[in-house]
Amino acid sequence: MSMNPPPKGEHAGSGRLRFDDMTLETFPDSHCEALVSLTPPSGVSVSRQVSGPNTVEGRIRAAAQATLDAASSIAGSDVSLELAGAKAVTAFDSSIVIVAIRALANGRRYRLTGCYASVPEEAPRGAALATLDAINRVLTPFLE
């Protein structure tokens, strides 16, 4: 089983959001900006940027929130997505990013979780992929 991240632009499955790219820029004034790009089945890429503190947790949260913001703009007003938490943990000698998300879709509430194994330097990208993993199953009906 491969633990390599999906290549840029790899489709997670028919009718799902596709992860295109994530960039993180850090600044001398101790803040960061995460930019995440997603593509829905329609093929029109959407990017969103979020700022946060330039700490490990701040970079992870910014990447997860940018992913949620891009996904929300694609899904529309019928879906509400809220980041409950994002954290990098070490388990079984591996670094794993875990996200928790609250979602409201078609009047139904969901508590979603996603995780992604990554090296510590790639934790923000892992947060974006973990977020996408958590939300794709709920968003699929709104993308078709």
C-alpha positions as CSV (number, residue, x, y, z in Angstrom):
1,M,0.0,0.0,0.0
2,S,1.5,3.4,-1.0
3,M,1.6,6.3,1.4
4,N,2.5,8.8,-1.3
5,P,0.2,11.8,-1.7
6,P,-2.0,11.9,-4.8
7,P,-0.4,13.8,-7.7
8,K,-1.6,17.3,-8.4
9,G,-5.0,17.1,-10.1
10,E,-5.7,13.5,-9.4
11,H,-9.4,12.9,-9.2
12,A,-10.7,11.4,-5.9
13,G,-13.6,9.8,-7.8
14,S,-16.5,10.7,-10.1
15,G,-18.5,13.6,-8.9
16,R,-16.1,14.6,-6.2
17,L,-13.9,17.6,-5.6
18,R,-10.4,17.3,-6.8
19,F,-7.4,18.7,-5.0
20,D,-5.3,20.8,-7.4
21,D,-2.7,22.6,-5.3
22,M,-1.9,24.1,-1.9
23,T,0.7,26.7,-1.3
24,L,1.8,28.2,2.0
25,E,3.6,31.5,2.4
26,T,5.1,32.7,5.6
27,F,5.9,36.3,6.6
28,P,8.3,38.0,8.9
29,D,5.5,39.4,11.1
30,S,4.6,35.8,12.2
31,H,1.6,35.1,10.0
32,C,1.1,32.8,7.2
33,E,-1.2,32.5,4.2
34,A,-2.5,29.2,2.8
35,L,-3.9,29.1,-0.7
36,V,-5.9,26.0,-1.7
37,S,-7.2,25.2,-5.2
38,L,-10.0,22.6,-5.8
39,T,-11.8,21.6,-9.0
40,P,-15.4,20.3,-9.0
41,P,-16.6,17.9,-11.7
42,S,-17.6,20.9,-13.8
43,G,-13.9,21.6,-14.3
44,V,-13.7,25.2,-13.1
45,S,-11.0,25.5,-10.5
46,V,-11.7,27.5,-7.3
47,S,-9.0,28.9,-5.0
48,R,-9.4,30.4,-1.5
49,Q,-6.8,31.9,0.7
50,V,-6.8,32.1,4.5
51,S,-4.3,33.8,6.9
52,G,-3.3,32.5,10.3
53,P,-0.5,32.6,12.8
54,N,2.8,31.2,11.6
55,T,2.8,28.3,14.0
56,V,2.5,24.6,13.2
57,E,-1.1,24.6,14.4
58,G,-1.8,28.0,12.7
59,R,-0.5,26.7,9.3
60,I,-2.5,23.5,9.6
61,R,-5.7,25.4,10.5
62,A,-5.2,27.9,7.7
63,A,-4.8,25.2,5.1
64,A,-7.9,23.3,6.4
65,Q,-10.0,26.5,6.5
66,A,-8.9,27.5,2.9
67,T,-10.0,24.1,1.8
68,L,-13.4,24.5,3.5
69,D,-13.8,28.0,2.0
70,A,-13.1,26.8,-1.5
71,A,-15.4,23.8,-1.1
72,S,-18.2,26.0,0.3
73,S,-18.0,28.4,-2.6
74,I,-18.4,25.4,-5.0
75,A,-21.2,23.7,-3.1
76,G,-23.3,26.8,-2.6
77,S,-25.6,28.0,0.1
78,D,-27.2,24.6,0.7
79,V,-24.2,23.4,2.6
80,S,-22.5,24.9,5.7
81,L,-19.0,23.8,6.7
82,E,-17.3,24.7,9.9
83,L,-13.8,23.7,11.0
84,A,-14.1,22.3,14.5
85,G,-10.4,21.5,14.8
86,A,-7.2,20.5,13.1
87,K,-4.1,18.9,14.6
88,A,-0.9,17.1,13.7
89,V,-0.2,14.1,15.9
90,T,2.4,11.4,16.0
91,A,1.2,7.9,16.1
92,F,3.0,4.6,15.2
93,D,6.1,6.6,14.3
94,S,4.2,8.6,11.7
95,S,3.0,12.2,11.5
96,I,-0.8,12.3,10.9
97,V,-3.0,15.4,10.4
98,I,-6.5,15.0,11.7
99,V,-9.4,17.4,11.1
100,A,-12.8,17.6,12.6
101,I,-15.6,19.4,10.7
102,R,-19.2,20.3,11.4
103,A,-21.4,20.2,8.4
104,L,-25.1,21.0,7.7
105,A,-26.5,19.8,4.4
106,N,-30.1,19.5,3.4
107,G,-31.1,20.1,7.0
108,R,-29.0,17.3,8.3
109,R,-26.1,17.8,10.7
110,Y,-22.9,15.9,10.2
111,R,-19.7,15.5,12.3
112,L,-17.0,14.7,9.9
113,T,-13.4,13.6,10.4
114,G,-10.5,13.2,8.0
115,C,-6.9,12.3,8.4
116,Y,-3.8,12.2,6.2
117,A,-0.3,10.8,6.9
118,S,2.4,13.2,6.0
119,V,5.9,14.3,6.9
120,P,5.9,17.2,9.4
121,E,7.1,19.7,6.7
122,E,4.0,18.8,4.6
123,A,1.5,19.0,7.4
124,P,-0.5,22.0,5.9
125,R,-0.9,20.1,2.6
126,G,-1.9,17.1,4.7
127,A,-4.5,19.2,6.4
128,A,-6.0,20.2,3.0
129,L,-6.1,16.6,1.9
130,A,-7.6,15.4,5.2
131,T,-10.2,18.1,5.0
132,L,-11.1,17.1,1.5
133,D,-11.3,13.5,2.6
134,A,-13.7,14.4,5.3
135,I,-16.1,16.5,3.2
136,N,-16.2,14.8,-0.2
137,R,-18.8,12.2,0.7
138,V,-21.2,14.8,2.0
139,L,-20.6,17.3,-0.8
140,T,-20.9,14.8,-3.7
141,P,-24.7,15.3,-4.2
142,F,-24.3,19.0,-4.4
143,L,-21.6,18.8,-7.1
144,E,-23.5,16.7,-9.7
